[in-house]
Amino acid sequence: MLHRLQKVVRHIAQTEIMPRFLNTPSRRKEDGSMLSEADIAAQTAFAAALPLLIDCPMLGEEMSRQEQSALWEQYSGEKGCGLSIR
């Protein structure tokens, strides 16, 4: 599975992040951190690709605090579900 995950990460970096690197608008999130179009595109791509590798919810950094909390509450007791994409 690790090899397949590495392929997914490389593919998303090549198709979603690098084409936008230093050339995409960004804004500040509520917590003060930066959010760019590349961040959203990468998280969307991971959300589509990861379920093909593992049956586990994805907690993404670009989700709202409410989405993160709801997902955490729903799945925090599940064994084997520890993936967090940042």
Contact map, one row per residue, 1 for C-alpha under 8 A:
11111000000000000000000000000000000000000000000000001000000000000000000000000000000000
11111100000000000000000000000000000000000000000000000000000000000000000000000000000000
11111110000000000000000000000000000000000000000000000000000000000000000000000000000000
11111111000000000000000000000000000000000000000000001000000000000000000000000000000000
11111111100000000000000000000000000000000000000000001000000000000000000000000000000000
01111111110000000000000000000000000000000000000000000000000000000000000000000000000000
00111111111000000000000000000000000000000000000000000000000000000000000000000000000000
00011111111100000000000000000000000000000000010010000000000000000000000000000000000000
00001111111110000000000000000000000000000000000000000000000000000000000000000000000000
00000111111111000000000000000000000000000000000000000000000000000000000000000000000000
00000011111111100000000000000000000000000000000000000000000000000000000000000000000000
00000001111111111000000000000000000000000100110000000000000000000000000000000000000000
00000000111111111100000000000000000000000100000000000000000000000000000000000000000000
00000000011111111110000000000000000000000000000000000000000000000000000000000000000000
00000000001111111110000000000000000000000000000000000000000000000000000000000000000000
00000000000111111111000000000000000001001100100000000000000000000000000000000000000000
00000000000111111111100000000000000001101100000000000000000000000000000000000000000000
00000000000011111111100000000000000000000000000000000000000000000000000000000000000000
00000000000001111111101000000000000000000000000000000000000000000000000000000000000000
00000000000000011111111100000000000011000000000000000000000000000000000000000000000000
00000000000000001111111100000000000001000000000000000000000000000000000000000000000000
00000000000000000001111100000000000000000000000000000000000000000000000000000000000000
00000000000000000011111110000000000000000000000000000000000000000000000000000000000000
00000000000000000001111111000000000111000000000000000000000000000000000000000000000000
00000000000000000000001111100000000110000000000000000000000000000000000000000000000000
00000000000000000000000111110000011110000000000000000000000000000000000000000000000000
00000000000000000000000011111000011100000000000000000000000000000000000000000000000000
00000000000000000000000001111111111000000000000000000000000000000000000000000000000000
00000000000000000000000000111111111000000000000000000000000000000000000000000000000000
00000000000000000000000000011111100000000000000000000000000000000000000000000000000000
00000000000000000000000000011111100000000000000000000000000000000000000000000000000000
00000000000000000000000000011111110000000000000000000000000000000000000000000000000000
00000000000000000000000000011111111000000000000000000000000000000000000000000000000000
00000000000000000000000001111001111100000000000000000000000000000000000000000000000000
00000000000000000000000001111000111110110000000000000000000001000000000000000000000000
00000000000000000000000111100000011111110000000000000000000000000000000000000000000000
00000000000000000001000111000000001111111000000000000000000000000000000000000000000000
00000000000000011001100100000000000111111100000000000000000000000000000000000000000000
00000000000000001000000000000000001111111110000000000000000001000000000000000000000000
00000000000000000000000000000000001111111111000000000000000001000000000000000000000000
00000000000000011000000000000000000011111111100000000000000000000000000000000000000000
00000000000110011000000000000000000001111111110000000000000000000000000000000000000000
00000000000000000000000000000000000000111111111000000000000101000000000000000000000010
00000000000000000000000000000000000000011111111100000000000000000000000000000000000000
00000000000100010000000000000000000000001111111110000000000000000000000000000000000000
00000001000100000000000000000000000000000111111111000000000000000000000000000000000000
00000000000000000000000000000000000000000011111111100000010000000000000000000000000000
00000000000000000000000000000000000000000001111111110000000000000000000000000000000000
00000001000000000000000000000000000000000000111111111000000000000000000000000000000000
00000000000000000000000000000000000000000000011111111100010000000000000000000000000000
00000000000000000000000000000000000000000000001111111111100000000000000000000000000000
00000000000000000000000000000000000000000000000111111110000000000000000000000000000000
10011000000000000000000000000000000000000000000011111110000000000000000000000000000000
00000000000000000000000000000000000000000000000001111111000000000000000000000000000000
00000000000000000000000000000000000000000000000000111111100000000000000000000000000000
00000000000000000000000000000000000000000000000000100111110000000000000000000001101000
00000000000000000000000000000000000000000000000000100011111000000000001000100000101000
00000000000000000000000000000000000000000000001001000001111100000000000000000000001110
00000000000000000000000000000000000000000000000000000000111110100001001100000000001110
00000000000000000000000000000000000000000010000000000000011111100001000000000000000111
00000000000000000000000000000000000000000000000000000000001111100000000000000000000011
00000000000000000000000000000000001000110010000000000000000111110000000000000000000000
00000000000000000000000000000000000000000000000000000000001111111111000000000000000000
00000000000000000000000000000000000000000000000000000000000001111111000000000000000000
00000000000000000000000000000000000000000000000000000000000000111111100000000000000000
00000000000000000000000000000000000000000000000000000000000000111111110000000000000000
00000000000000000000000000000000000000000000000000000000000000111111111000000000000000
00000000000000000000000000000000000000000000000000000000001100111111111100000000000000
00000000000000000000000000000000000000000000000000000000000000001111111110000000000000
00000000000000000000000000000000000000000000000000000000000000000111111111000000000000
00000000000000000000000000000000000000000000000000000000101000000011111111110000000000
00000000000000000000000000000000000000000000000000000000001000000001111111110000000000
00000000000000000000000000000000000000000000000000000000000000000000111111110000000000
00000000000000000000000000000000000000000000000000000000000000000000011111111000000000
00000000000000000000000000000000000000000000000000000000100000000000001111111100100000
00000000000000000000000000000000000000000000000000000000000000000000001111111100100000
00000000000000000000000000000000000000000000000000000000000000000000000001111110000000
00000000000000000000000000000000000000000000000000000000000000000000000000111111100000
00000000000000000000000000000000000000000000000000000000000000000000000000001111100000
00000000000000000000000000000000000000000000000000000001000000000000000000000111110000
00000000000000000000000000000000000000000000000000000001100000000000000000110111111000
00000000000000000000000000000000000000000000000000000000000000000000000000000001111100
00000000000000000000000000000000000000000000000000000001111000000000000000000000111110
00000000000000000000000000000000000000000000000000000000011100000000000000000000011111
00000000000000000000000000000000000000000010000000000000011110000000000000000000001111
00000000000000000000000000000000000000000000000000000000000110000000000000000000000111
